[in-house]
Structure formats: structure tokens, C-alpha cells
Amino acid sequence: MKSALIILFPDFEEIEAVSTIDVLRRGGMRVVLTAINSESNVVGAHGITCIADDVRLPEDLFDAVIIPGGPGVLRLRNDKILSKFILKHYNQGKLIAAICAAPLLLHDLGILDKHNYTCHFSVTATLKNAQHNESVVCDKNVITACGPAAGINFGLAILKFFESIQNVRDIAYGMMCNI
């Protein structure tokens, strides 16, 4: 069973996290939620609380590391522990997925220099090479998406990285989502 770690932090974009969790679990992936703030109850940007499975970054490698966006991303840009964690996974060829403002973290690590990507319009001043007209961009082991409305397709793109297209189509069909 493939595993995905989703990073939760104060002021994360809830719909981006929850829609991705839902799609991946429908696809049979093991999804672990980890909080960056040392508390298991993490309040998102719109006052919705998610409960993390753990309050520290695990030692284990996951098949995917997923970072939702939201205004809280800006406070993560100088988190050296998170940066090392992301780079460790990226350098091992694991999937790194970031949505909305979260591609800023990948930019800061130099990861986006080697990949095509998209992001939320609010961070395009920094991420000047983003493919602004794309909802989701998949490039090797990096998947990015533009924002909350792309959440389900972001989750499906992550799932497609690991599963056959037919399995992904079946899940999308069950959700009444066109892919």
C-alpha cells in the first residue's frame, strides 16, 4: 500500500487538504496527517479544525509528501526541519505535491528550478515561471496545483502517479468528476 504524508499547519487551506485526503483514501492509499505546530488539533484558514495523526515529522520515508496551501505557508518558509524533510524525500525520488501557495516552499528549496509548475495567483510575483493557465501540473515527481477549486483534481493527479489510469477514472466516476 502506498503512503502519503500530508503536512498540516495553522491557517492551512482546509479544502485543499481534505479533498486530497478523501481522494487518496478512496484510492486505497495510507494517508497520515502530521501537524507542524506540536498540537494535534490544527485550525485552518477558515476555522475548520483537522486532527493530525502525529505532531512531529516522522523518520520514515513516505511515497508522497503533500503540502496544502493557505496563508500559513508563509510562516513555513524558514522552517529548516520541514525543508530538510521535503528535500530528503525529493532527493530519494519520492513524490512531492504542493497546492496554492505551497509551491513557494519548493521554490525556496530550488526544486521548482527543475520542473514545470503552477500556483495560486497571489504568489506569482515570486513564482514568475508558473504555468498560470493550468489547474494542475505534473512534472516527473513534482505535482502542483493552483488553488482550492483544484483540490479534487490535485488528489486525482497524485493518485494517478501511483495507480493505473483506469483505477483513477473509476474513482473519479464514483465522485462524479470528469478527468
C-alpha positions in Angstrom: 0.0 0.0 0.0 1.4 3.4 -1.0 1.7 6.0 1.7 1.2 9.8 1.7 2.1 12.3 4.4 0.0 15.5 4.5 1.5 18.4 6.3 -1.0 20.4 8.5 -0.1 23.8 9.9 -2.1 26.7 11.3 -4.0 28.6 8.6 -3.7 25.8 6.0 -6.4 25.8 3.3 -8.8 23.2 4.5 -10.5 22.2 1.2 -7.1 21.5 -0.4 -6.2 19.2 2.4 -9.5 17.4 2.9 -10.3 16.9 -0.7 -6.8 15.4 -1.3 -7.1 13.1 1.8 -10.5 11.9 0.6 -9.4 11.1 -3.0 -6.3 9.3 -1.8 -8.1 7.2 0.8 -10.8 6.3 -1.8 -7.8 5.1 -3.9 -6.6 2.9 -1.2 -3.6 4.9 -0.1 -2.5 5.1 3.5 -2.7 8.8 4.4 -1.0 10.2 7.5 -1.7 13.7 8.8 1.2 15.4 10.5 1.0 18.7 12.4 3.9 21.2 12.3 2.7 23.2 15.3 3.1 20.5 18.1 -0.7 20.3 18.6 -2.8 17.6 17.1 -5.8 19.9 16.6 -4.9 22.2 13.7 -7.1 25.1 12.8 -7.2 26.0 9.1 -7.6 29.4 7.5 -11.4 29.3 7.7 -11.8 28.0 11.2 -12.1 24.3 10.4 -10.1 22.0 12.7 -8.4 18.9 11.5 -6.9 16.3 13.8 -3.4 15.2 13.0 -2.2 11.7 13.5 1.1 12.9 14.7 2.7 16.2 15.9 6.1 15.7 14.5 7.7 14.8 11.2 8.3 11.1 11.1 11.7 9.5 10.4 10.2 7.1 7.8 10.1 7.8 4.1 6.7 8.2 2.5 5.8 7.6 -1.1 4.4 11.1 -1.3 4.7 14.3 0.8 1.8 16.7 0.2 1.6 20.3 1.3 -1.7 22.2 1.2 -1.7 26.0 0.7 -3.2 28.8 2.6 -1.8 31.9 4.4 0.0 29.8 6.9 2.5 28.7 4.2 4.3 32.0 4.6 5.3 31.0 8.2 6.8 27.7 7.0 9.3 29.2 4.6 12.0 29.4 7.2 11.3 26.0 8.8 14.6 24.2 8.5 13.3 20.9 9.8 10.4 20.8 7.3 12.8 21.9 4.5 15.2 19.0 5.2 12.2 16.6 5.3 11.0 17.8 1.9 14.5 17.6 0.4 15.1 14.2 1.8 12.0 12.8 0.1 12.6 14.7 -3.1 16.2 13.5 -3.4 15.0 9.9 -2.9 12.7 10.4 -5.9 9.5 10.4 -3.8 6.5 12.4 -5.0 6.3 16.0 -3.7 3.0 17.7 -4.2 2.1 21.3 -3.3 -1.0 23.3 -4.0 -1.9 27.0 -3.9 0.8 29.0 -2.1 2.7 25.9 -1.0 4.9 25.8 -4.2 6.7 28.7 -2.5 8.3 26.1 -0.2 9.5 24.1 -3.2 10.8 27.3 -4.9 12.8 28.2 -1.7 14.5 24.8 -1.9 15.4 25.1 -5.6 13.1 22.2 -6.6 11.0 24.3 -9.0 14.1 25.3 -11.0 14.0 21.8 -12.5 10.2 21.4 -13.0 7.2 23.0 -14.7 4.6 24.1 -12.1 1.6 26.2 -11.3 0.5 28.1 -8.2 -2.1 30.5 -6.8 -2.1 33.9 -8.4 -1.3 35.5 -5.0 2.3 34.2 -5.2 3.1 34.7 -8.9 5.2 37.7 -8.1 7.7 35.3 -6.6 6.9 32.3 -8.8 7.2 34.1 -12.1 7.6 30.9 -14.2 4.4 29.3 -13.1 2.0 28.0 -15.8 -0.8 30.3 -14.8 -3.4 28.8 -17.1 -3.0 25.3 -15.7 -5.0 23.9 -12.8 -2.7 21.0 -12.1 0.8 20.5 -13.4 2.6 17.1 -13.2 6.3 17.1 -14.0 8.3 13.9 -13.0 8.0 13.6 -9.2 6.5 17.1 -8.6 2.8 17.9 -8.8 1.5 21.4 -8.2 -2.0 22.9 -8.4 -3.4 26.4 -8.4 -5.8 26.6 -5.5 -8.8 25.3 -3.6 -11.0 24.6 -6.7 -8.3 22.3 -8.0 -8.3 20.1 -4.8 -10.0 17.1 -6.2 -8.1 17.1 -9.5 -4.9 17.6 -7.5 -5.8 14.5 -5.4 -6.6 12.5 -8.6 -3.2 13.6 -10.2 -1.4 12.3 -7.1 -3.3 9.1 -7.2 -2.6 8.7 -11.0 1.1 8.9 -10.1 0.7 5.6 -8.3 -2.3 3.9 -9.8 -3.4 2.9 -13.3 -5.4 5.5 -15.2 -8.4 3.1 -15.2 -8.4 2.9 -11.4 -8.2 6.7 -11.2 -11.1 7.0 -13.8 -13.2 4.7 -11.7 -12.7 6.8 -8.6 -13.3 10.0 -10.5 -16.5 8.5 -11.9 -17.7 7.5 -8.5 -17.2 11.1 -7.4 -18.9 12.3 -10.5 -15.8 14.2 -11.5 -14.6 14.4 -15.1 -10.9 13.8 -15.7 
